[in-house]
Amino acid sequence: MPEISQDAKLRHWSRTRSLTIGILVVWFIFSFVIPWFARELNAITFIGFPLGYYMIVQGSLIVFVLLIFFQNWRQDAIDDEAGAGEL
C-alpha cells in the first residue's frame, strides 16, 4: 500500500467524519423524530394506511437499508480518493 501524506489523512478523516455525522442525523430523524410525530402524521393516509404507521413500519426500514448502501458507497469513494481503498 502506498504511503499516504498527513494532509491526505486529515482530509480523509474530515470527509469520513462528515459522512458519519450526516448518516447519524438521518438515522436519528427516522428513529426518533418521525415516531415522535406519528400521532399527528396518522391524520394523513397513504395507500390506505395512516402515514405515521406506514412511515414507521415500512419507511424507516427502507431508509435504514438505503443508509447502509449509501454509506458504504460513499466511504469507498472517499477511501479511493485518498488512496486508502482496497487494491
Secondary structure, DSSP 8 states (H G I E B T S, - for coil): -----HHHHHHHHHHHHHHHHHHHHHHHIIIIIHHHTHHHHTTSEETTEEHHHHIIIIIHHHHHHHHHHHHHHHHHHHHHHHT-S--
